[in-house]
Amino acid sequence: MPASSQARIIIFTGSSCPWCNRVKQYLKEKGFRFREVNVERDRDGARELQRRHIMGVPVVLIGSYPIVGFDKAKIDKLLGIKR
């Protein structure tokens, strides 16, 4: 999926989360833009995860579909990334 017509991507992260850095790097390498929400600094972001009953990071929100953790296969499928 070209970056210009991509789904909205939000990544919920934590400051000391190595998997958060890996998922951000992966999406950058694939040419996708995203918005990062650090739940340690953003109370609304933290509340959004609590509302969804998600307690860990990273969470990649693609459109309205949350992916908990760096699940490359799910990310690839939702974004149409060919392996």
Backbone as numpy.savetxt, mean C-alpha at the origin, in Angstrom:
# Nx Ny Nz CAx CAy CAz Cx Cy Cz
-0.94 -1.93 -16.13 -1.79 -0.76 -16.13 -0.90 0.47 -16.13
-1.05 1.35 -17.08 -0.22 2.54 -17.13 -0.47 3.44 -15.92
0.56 4.15 -15.50 0.47 5.00 -14.32 -0.62 6.05 -14.46
-0.88 6.53 -15.66 -1.87 7.59 -15.84 -3.30 7.11 -15.60
-3.58 5.82 -15.80 -4.93 5.30 -15.61 -4.99 4.33 -14.43
-4.03 4.41 -13.55 -3.96 3.45 -12.46 -5.02 3.69 -11.40
-5.31 2.64 -10.66 -6.19 2.75 -9.50 -5.49 3.58 -8.43
-6.28 4.16 -7.56 -5.72 4.94 -6.46 -5.03 3.98 -5.48
-3.78 4.29 -5.14 -3.00 3.44 -4.25 -2.59 4.24 -3.03
-2.91 3.71 -1.85 -2.47 4.29 -0.59 -1.73 3.20 0.18
-0.56 3.56 0.72 0.19 2.60 1.52 0.24 3.13 2.94
-0.30 2.35 3.86 -0.23 2.66 5.28 1.07 2.06 5.81
1.89 2.89 6.43 3.23 2.47 6.84 3.50 2.83 8.29
4.64 2.32 8.77 5.20 2.69 10.06 6.64 3.09 9.84
7.19 3.89 10.74 8.53 4.45 10.56 9.64 3.42 10.50
9.54 2.36 11.30 10.64 1.39 11.37 10.27 0.06 10.72
9.39 0.09 9.74 8.90 -1.13 9.09 9.68 -1.43 7.81
10.52 -2.47 7.81 11.29 -2.78 6.60 10.40 -3.24 5.43
9.29 -3.93 5.71 8.40 -4.38 4.64 7.70 -3.21 3.99
7.46 -2.15 4.77 6.86 -0.93 4.21 7.80 -0.33 3.16
9.08 -0.27 3.49 10.07 0.25 2.54 10.15 -0.61 1.30
10.06 -1.93 1.46 10.14 -2.83 0.32 8.94 -2.66 -0.62
7.74 -2.54 -0.05 6.57 -2.39 -0.92 6.62 -1.04 -1.64
7.06 0.02 -0.97 7.18 1.33 -1.63 8.19 1.27 -2.76
9.33 0.63 -2.52 10.36 0.51 -3.55 9.85 -0.30 -4.74
9.14 -1.37 -4.46 8.60 -2.23 -5.52 7.66 -1.43 -6.42
6.74 -0.69 -5.82 5.79 0.08 -6.63 6.48 1.19 -7.40
7.50 1.81 -6.81 8.27 2.84 -7.53 8.96 2.22 -8.74
9.59 1.05 -8.53 10.29 0.37 -9.63 9.33 0.02 -10.77
8.09 -0.28 -10.44 7.09 -0.64 -11.45 6.41 0.58 -12.06
6.75 1.78 -11.57 6.23 3.00 -12.15 4.89 3.47 -11.61
4.51 2.98 -10.44 3.23 3.37 -9.86 3.41 4.49 -8.85
2.45 5.41 -8.88 2.43 6.48 -7.89 1.50 6.06 -6.77
1.79 6.53 -5.58 0.98 6.18 -4.43 1.08 7.29 -3.39
0.15 7.25 -2.46 0.19 8.16 -1.32 0.56 7.34 -0.11
1.51 7.82 0.66 1.93 7.13 1.88 1.27 7.79 3.08
0.74 6.95 3.97 0.16 7.41 5.22 0.90 6.69 6.35
1.74 7.45 7.08 2.46 6.88 8.22 1.51 6.91 9.42
1.09 5.74 9.87 0.09 5.66 10.93 0.61 6.13 12.28
1.92 6.24 12.42 2.48 6.76 13.67 2.31 8.28 13.75
2.24 8.93 12.61 2.13 10.39 12.56 0.74 10.88 12.16
-0.05 10.01 11.57 -1.35 10.40 11.04 -2.45 9.66 11.80
-3.09 10.36 12.73 -4.14 9.73 13.55 -5.32 9.25 12.71
-5.67 10.01 11.70 -6.78 9.60 10.84 -6.44 8.31 10.09
-5.18 8.20 9.67 -4.74 6.98 8.99 -4.79 5.78 9.93
-4.35 5.97 11.16 -4.39 4.90 12.15 -5.84 4.48 12.43
-6.73 5.46 12.53 -8.15 5.16 12.76 -8.76 4.41 11.58
-8.32 4.75 10.37 -8.83 4.05 9.18 -8.48 2.57 9.24
-7.26 2.25 9.64 -6.88 0.83 9.76 -7.67 0.16 10.87
-7.84 0.84 12.00 -8.63 0.28 13.10 -10.06 0.02 12.65
-10.64 0.93 11.89 -12.00 0.77 11.38 -12.11 -0.49 10.52
-11.05 -0.80 9.81 -11.03 -2.00 8.97 -10.57 -3.24 9.74
-10.31 -3.09 11.04 -9.85 -4.19 11.90 -8.49 -4.73 11.45
-7.64 -3.82 11.00 -6.28 -4.18 10.58 -5.32 -3.56 11.59
-4.43 -4.39 12.14 -3.57 -3.91 13.21 -2.09 -3.82 12.83
-1.73 -4.19 11.63 -0.31 -4.15 11.25 -0.09 -3.39 9.96
1.17 -3.15 9.66 1.57 -2.49 8.41 2.66 -3.34 7.77
2.87 -3.22 6.48 2.21 -2.33 5.55 0.82 -2.82 5.16
-0.01 -1.87 4.79 -1.30 -2.17 4.17 -1.33 -1.37 2.87
-1.49 -2.09 1.78 -1.58 -1.45 0.47 -3.06 -1.42 0.11
-3.60 -0.23 -0.01 -5.00 -0.06 -0.38 -5.04 0.30 -1.86
-5.56 -0.63 -2.65 -5.66 -0.42 -4.10 -7.15 -0.26 -4.40
-7.54 0.96 -4.75 -8.97 1.26 -4.83 -9.55 1.11 -3.44
-10.47 0.19 -3.25 -11.03 -0.06 -1.92 -10.60 -1.41 -1.36
-9.66 -2.08 -2.04 -9.24 -3.42 -1.64 -7.95 -3.36 -0.84
-7.96 -3.74 0.45 -6.74 -3.71 1.25 -5.93 -5.00 1.13
-4.63 -4.85 1.01 -3.70 -5.99 1.02 -2.81 -5.80 2.24
-2.89 -6.74 3.18 -2.10 -6.64 4.40 -0.77 -7.34 4.16
0.33 -6.62 4.43 1.66 -7.17 4.20 2.11 -6.92 2.77
3.33 -7.32 2.48 3.87 -7.18 1.12 3.59 -8.47 0.37
2.35 -8.58 -0.13 1.91 -9.75 -0.89 2.03 -9.40 -2.37
3.20 -9.68 -2.91 3.51 -9.28 -4.29 2.53 -9.87 -5.29
2.11 -11.12 -5.09 1.19 -11.76 -6.04 -0.15 -11.03 -6.08
-0.69 -10.65 -4.94 -1.96 -9.92 -4.91 -1.81 -8.52 -5.50
-0.70 -7.86 -5.17 -0.44 -6.52 -5.72 -0.36 -6.60 -7.24
0.42 -7.56 -7.74 0.57 -7.74 -9.18 -0.77 -7.99 -9.85
-1.59 -8.84 -9.26 -2.88 -9.19 -9.85 -3.78 -7.96 -9.93
-3.88 -7.22 -8.82 -4.78 -6.06 -8.81 -4.30 -4.92 -9.71
-3.00 -4.80 -9.88 -2.47 -3.71 -10.71 -2.15 -4.16 -12.15
-2.35 -5.44 -12.43 -2.11 -5.93 -13.78 -0.63 -6.02 -14.13
0.21 -6.26 -13.14 1.67 -6.36 -13.36 1.97 -7.79 -13.83
2.60 -7.88 -14.97 2.99 -9.20 -15.50 4.33 -9.60 -14.93
4.44 -10.84 -14.58 5.71 -11.36 -14.02 6.64 -11.81 -15.11
